[in-house]
């Protein structure tokens, strides 16, 4: 049998080229080798205030993006988290074995809470437990994660090992999958930090649904480093970041990219990069428009049914182990 992978994204903000290169592209590649479960994690989204109408629409829009990126419902199970109530049920069980100190150490809680723990919602504190439930429900072998999510996966592993120790073998212990290139695309404006859906400066991110003019302007405004050479130099993160985007979209090797731009200036480089991004995203954006609500329902409903069939078996086993079923 194929090993199983699970991953998901929140339907908040706008997905950007870094999300595609660091996550979606890998999901598409992995679905041929693994039994794949890809979830729209809308329960995670409400750890911060959301407009309900906007959240519903963004949930469907994210499903469209999954499909347009190449996630194939014939190969992968695509579903909405809230359509599988076992996610929330297992979260309570795992919350009872998780420790306050573990959750207090979560970096993202510290960042999003911004030191104001008195006003932060409890969900913001406990959502790593929900993330653990997402993964463990499906007896997941492999989780594609970025560097910023490694801490949460380590917590997931700790909770699974603790439950197995205290109640008997129940959960598969998941392993991380971190792509060697492209897992951390940086901001076009601040190349010391990751490209972000929530960046207040929209010029820092190339969103997947940006039009051609917007993409071109953002790339031409992208900050650069001192010097003139266009190469993969860790001491020049701005150029390395732009060159990494070019490399991943064209499939060229690092040396081929450097040779291609040898002797050419930043202006030429940015123009060609913008053209490459625009041409890559054009067919993607066309595919997004192909899926109306009826087409989505025909994919998401069976996806949730398949997910529930597996999740319910796991939850029944958990309930039996802890003595409440």
C-alpha positions in Angstrom: 0.0 0.0 0.0 1.1 3.6 -0.6 2.1 5.7 2.3 -0.3 8.5 3.2 0.3 12.2 3.2 -1.8 15.0 4.7 -1.6 18.8 4.3 -3.8 21.8 4.2 -4.0 25.6 3.9 -6.2 28.2 5.5 -8.8 30.1 3.4 -7.6 33.5 4.6 -5.8 36.2 2.7 -4.6 35.5 -0.8 -2.3 32.6 -1.8 1.0 33.8 -3.4 3.7 32.4 -5.5 5.6 31.3 -2.4 2.6 29.2 -1.3 2.6 27.6 -4.8 6.4 26.9 -5.0 6.8 25.9 -1.3 3.6 23.8 -1.0 1.1 23.3 -3.8 3.8 22.4 -6.4 5.1 19.7 -4.0 1.5 18.5 -3.2 0.9 17.9 -6.9 4.2 15.9 -7.3 3.6 13.9 -4.2 0.1 12.7 -5.2 1.5 10.3 -7.7 3.6 8.5 -5.1 1.4 8.7 -2.0 -2.2 8.4 -0.9 -2.9 12.1 -0.6 -5.3 14.0 1.6 -5.5 17.8 1.0 -7.7 19.8 3.2 -9.1 23.4 3.3 -8.6 24.1 7.0 -11.4 26.5 7.7 -11.6 25.7 11.4 -8.0 27.0 11.8 -9.1 30.3 10.0 -11.5 31.3 12.8 -8.7 31.5 15.5 -8.7 35.2 14.3 -11.9 37.2 13.6 -13.3 36.5 10.1 -16.2 37.9 8.1 -18.5 34.8 7.8 -19.6 35.5 4.2 -16.0 36.2 3.1 -14.8 33.0 4.8 -17.3 30.9 3.0 -16.3 32.3 -0.3 -12.6 32.0 0.3 -13.1 28.4 1.3 -14.5 27.6 -2.1 -12.0 29.8 -3.8 -9.1 27.9 -2.2 -10.6 24.6 -3.4 -10.5 26.1 -6.9 -6.8 27.0 -6.5 -6.0 23.5 -5.3 -7.6 22.1 -8.5 -6.1 24.7 -10.8 -2.7 23.9 -9.4 -3.0 20.3 -10.5 -4.3 18.5 -7.5 -6.3 15.7 -9.1 -9.5 14.5 -7.3 -8.9 11.1 -9.0 -5.6 10.8 -7.3 -6.1 12.9 -4.1 -8.8 13.4 -1.5 -9.8 17.1 -1.4 -12.2 18.2 1.4 -13.2 21.0 3.7 -12.1 20.5 7.3 -15.4 21.4 8.9 -17.2 18.8 6.8 -15.4 16.1 8.9 -16.4 16.7 12.5 -13.9 14.2 13.8 -11.3 16.9 13.5 -12.9 18.8 16.3 -13.7 15.7 18.4 -10.1 14.4 18.4 -8.9 17.9 19.2 -10.6 17.6 22.6 -9.1 14.2 23.4 -5.6 15.5 22.5 -6.1 18.7 24.4 -6.5 16.6 27.5 -3.1 15.1 27.1 -1.3 18.2 25.8 0.6 20.3 28.3 0.4 24.1 28.8 4.1 24.5 28.6 4.2 22.8 25.2 1.7 25.2 23.7 3.2 28.3 25.4 6.4 27.5 23.5 4.8 27.6 20.1 6.4 30.4 18.1 3.4 31.3 16.0 1.3 31.8 19.2 3.9 34.2 20.5 3.9 36.0 17.1 0.2 36.2 16.6 -0.6 36.9 20.2 1.9 39.7 20.1 2.5 39.4 23.8 -1.1 40.3 24.6 -2.2 36.9 26.0 -5.0 38.4 28.1 -6.9 39.3 24.9 -5.8 36.4 22.6 -8.5 33.8 21.9 -8.1 30.4 23.4 -8.3 28.9 19.9 -5.1 30.8 19.0 -3.4 29.1 21.9 -4.7 25.6 21.2 -4.8 25.4 17.4 -1.6 23.4 17.2 -3.6 20.6 18.9 -6.2 20.9 16.1 -3.4 20.7 13.6 -2.2 17.5 15.3 -5.7 16.1 15.1 -5.8 16.9 11.4 -2.7 14.8 10.8 -3.3 12.0 13.2 -6.8 11.2 12.2 -5.6 9.9 8.8 -2.7 7.8 10.2 -0.5 10.1 8.2 3.0 8.9 7.3 4.3 12.1 5.7 3.5 15.8 6.2 4.8 18.4 3.7 5.8 21.4 5.9 7.8 24.6 5.7 10.4 25.4 8.2 7.9 27.5 10.2 5.6 24.5 10.7 8.3 22.1 11.9 7.6 23.0 15.5 3.9 22.1 15.2 4.8 18.7 13.6 7.1 18.0 16.5 4.2 18.6 18.9 2.0 16.3 16.8 4.7 13.6 17.1 5.0 14.1 20.8 1.2 13.9 21.3 1.0 10.7 19.2 3.8 9.1 21.1 2.3 10.0 24.4 -1.1 8.7 23.5 0.4 5.4 22.2 2.5 5.1 25.4 -0.4 5.7 27.8 -3.3 4.0 25.9 -1.7 1.5 23.5 -0.6 1.7 19.9 -3.1 3.9 18.0 -1.5 6.6 15.9 1.1 6.5 13.1 4.0 8.8 14.0 4.2 11.2 11.0 7.5 12.3 9.4 8.1 15.8 7.9 8.7 16.3 4.2 10.6 19.5 3.5 11.4 20.3 -0.1 15.1 21.0 -0.7 14.5 24.1 -2.8 11.7 26.7 -2.7 10.3 25.9 0.7 10.9 29.5 1.9 10.2 32.1 -0.8 11.0 35.6 0.7 9.2 38.9 0.5 10.0 41.1 -2.6 10.3 44.1 -0.3 11.9 42.6 2.8 14.0 39.6 1.8 14.9 38.9 5.4 11.4 37.5 6.0 9.1 35.0 4.4 6.6 36.1 1.6 3.3 36.3 3.5 -0.5 36.3 2.7 -1.0 38.8 5.5 1.9 41.2 4.7 0.6 44.8 5.1 2.7 45.7 2.1 1.1 44.0 -0.9 4.1 44.7 -3.0 6.0 42.1 -1.0 4.0 39.2 -2.5 3.0 38.0 -5.9 -0.5 36.7 -5.4 -1.6 33.8 -7.6 -4.6 35.8 -9.0 -2.7 39.1 -9.6 -3.0 40.4 -13.2 -0.1 40.8 -15.5 0.4 44.5 -15.0 0.4 44.1 -11.2 2.9 41.2 -11.3 5.2 43.2 -13.6 5.1 46.3 -11.3 5.8 44.3 -8.2 8.8 42.5 -9.7 10.2 45.8 -11.0 9.8 47.4 -7.6 11.4 44.4 -5.9 14.4 45.4 -3.8 17.9 44.2 -4.9 21.3 43.8 -3.2 24.5 45.8 -3.9 26.6 44.4 -6.7 25.7 43.5 -10.2 26.1 39.8 -10.5 22.9 37.6 -10.7 23.7 34.4 -8.8 22.8 32.2 -5.9 24.7 34.0 -3.2 23.6 33.6 0.4 25.0 37.0 1.2 22.7 38.7 -1.3 19.3 37.3 -0.3 17.2 39.6 -2.5 18.7 38.5 -5.8 18.9 34.9 -4.6 15.2 34.9 -3.9 14.2 36.3 -7.3 16.6 33.9 -9.0 15.0 31.0 -7.0 11.6 32.0 -8.3 12.9 32.0 -11.8 14.6 28.6 -11.3 11.5 26.9 -9.9 9.2 28.2 -12.6 11.5 27.3 -15.5 12.9 24.1 -14.2 16.4 25.2 -15.0 19.3 24.2 -12.7 21.1 26.8 -10.6 24.1 26.9 -12.9 21.9 27.2 -16.0 20.1 30.2 -14.4 23.4 31.9 -13.5 24.8 31.3 -17.0 21.6 32.5 -18.6 21.9 35.9 -16.9 25.7 36.3 -16.9 26.6 39.8 -18.0 23.0 41.0 -17.9 21.8 43.8 -15.6 19.1 43.8 -13.0 16.7 45.6 -15.4 16.9 42.8 -18.0 16.7 40.1 -15.2 13.5 41.6 -13.7 11.8 42.0 -17.1 12.4 38.4 -18.0 11.4 37.2 -14.5 8.1 39.2 -14.8 7.4 37.7 -18.2 8.1 34.2 -16.8 5.8 34.6 -13.8 3.0 36.1 -16.0 3.2 33.3 -18.5 3.2 30.7 -15.8 0.2 32.1 -14.0 -1.9 32.8 -17.1 -3.1 29.2 -17.7 -3.4 28.7 -13.9 -5.7 31.6 -13.6 -7.8 30.3 -16.5 -8.2 26.9 -14.8 -9.4 28.6 -11.6 -12.4 29.9 -13.6 -13.4 26.5 -14.8 -14.8 25.3 -11.5 -18.2 26.6 -10.6 -19.9 25.8 -7.3 -21.6 22.7 -8.7 -18.3 21.3 -10.0 -16.8 22.0 -6.6 -19.6 20.3 -4.7 -19.2 17.2 -6.9 -15.5 17.0 -5.8 -15.7 18.2 -2.2 -18.7 16.1 -1.0 -17.2 12.7 -2.0 -13.9 13.9 -0.6 -15.4 14.6 2.8 -17.2 11.2 2.7 -13.9 9.4 2.0 -12.1 11.4 4.7 -14.8 10.7 7.2 -14.7 7.0 6.6 -11.0 7.0 7.7 -11.3 9.6 10.4 -14.2 7.9 12.1 -12.3 4.6 12.3 -9.5 6.4 14.0 -11.8 8.3 16.4 -13.7 5.1 17.3 -10.4 3.5 18.2 -9.3 6.5 20.3 -12.7 6.6 22.2 -12.4 2.9 22.9 -8.8 3.3 24.2 -9.7 6.1 26.6 -12.8 4.4 27.8 -15.6 6.6 26.5 -17.0 4.2 23.9 
